[in-house]
Amino acid sequence: MPSRKISAGNRGRVFAAQDIKGCAVPLQRLVMLIFFLQPIAFGAWLPRIPDIQAKLELGTADLAFALLGLPIGTLITLPFAGRLVSRIGGRMAIIYGFIFFLAVVSLPAFAPNAMLLFFALIVVGVALSTVELGMNVEADVTEKATGLVIMSRCHGFWSFGIMAGSLIGVGAIAIGLSPHWSILITAIIILPAALIASLRLPKLPESHHAENSQAMTGFKLPSLALLGICAFVFGVTMTEGAIADWSAVYLRDVMNAEGAQTGLGYSVFAFMVAAGRFSGDYMKGRFGAVAIARGCGIASLAGMLVVLLAPATPLALLGFAAVGVGVSVGFPLAVTAVASLTDRPPASSVATLSFAALTGFLIGPPIIGFLGELLGLRAGLAVLLVPLLVSLLCTPLLIPTQKDMAGDLVEREAV
């Protein structure tokens, strides 16, 4: 374990969590565990999308319309979920959100037609927005309570969770388990662990929730710098969402992959995203945020070109891996950048960024589906080159302050 070489000025902040009652396990580890558990059941859904498409006999445009349910459900819920979470706190939002989310996550697999698939995904989107907003609020509050920067690693564990779920989905395909039973069983298994971890979260001091609530409920027009960073993260998360929903279909229809092979694209992608996030703090300290963002932007563009031009599945998988590395640290770097802006409270800027990121993640797949119906899925995925290029052009905005770099030092040495 790394040594605890912490400066005297940071020592009080780092060990502040020891004063939080009811926290037998280090608080940051509980939050990271929750980030890992939350997406597993959803990840088990992603490799089964081609099976659902075949079962319901949906064309590319029909599937794209059905997939619109998820972003619609999420985006219409976010304003209400924001007020709810600011009132009850991240801990309670996570507890109730887990129950709601895991109760409904398998509904799309039971849908008998495209319309009911659309409405089932709306319900999943409503649940998803609540639990994920609670998780990000709790991570932000935990950083304030402990003095440790954990957001990047939290999202790294989220990537591992969705990768684990996608591998579960691939395994279910291999053994011939139907989509609805595989996702439902996964959700049932995850629920007890999720509730145990969530209930062990301490009730943090009221001041932490009050500060976060004030930042989230206030409104101020975003600055040009914030809008530019939002444009950067929009391209990154749009690519993440597109590969999540369309990689399996792409490998099946364009690369002629069969069986469990169709789910490997997203599994490889998710693994590289997680690996990039866990190494991102070290790389940023060594080379700087802008240099890392530029390198990752080039990797994502190159990887996407490999996917689009690949003549066979193995090369396409290599392309998905490169894209995963390319988009891995985009959101954590953007969080650090917007939190250093001085025109509004940091939590308010992060909330705006999260909205842009989630919009990109959820709106990209339907757009690609509609274009795929008209031009073919290869051409549909080629659209991602445009937002990825915009993200690359926006990388100069990701300049960390001295305060941010000090926080990163505490994170690497103390945890």
SULZI-V681182 format. One record per run of one state. SS is the DSSP state (helix for helix, strand for strand, loop for the rest). FROM is the first residue (numbers start at 0). LEN is the number of residues. If there is no record, write none. Layout:
BEGIN
<<SS/FROM/LEN> <SS/FROM/LEN>>
END
This chain:
BEGIN
<<loop/0/7> <helix/7/12> <loop/19/7> <helix/26/12> <loop/38/1> <helix/39/7> <loop/46/2> <helix/48/7> <loop/55/4> <helix/59/45> <loop/104/2> <helix/106/4> <loop/110/3> <helix/113/33> <loop/146/4> <helix/150/24> <loop/174/4> <helix/178/21> <loop/199/6> <helix/205/12> <loop/217/6> <helix/223/30> <loop/253/5> <helix/258/29> <loop/287/1> <helix/288/21> <loop/309/3> <helix/312/15> <loop/327/2> <helix/329/10> <loop/339/6> <helix/345/30> <loop/375/1> <helix/376/6> <loop/382/1> <helix/383/10> <loop/393/1> <helix/394/3> <loop/397/4> <helix/401/13> <loop/414/1>>
END
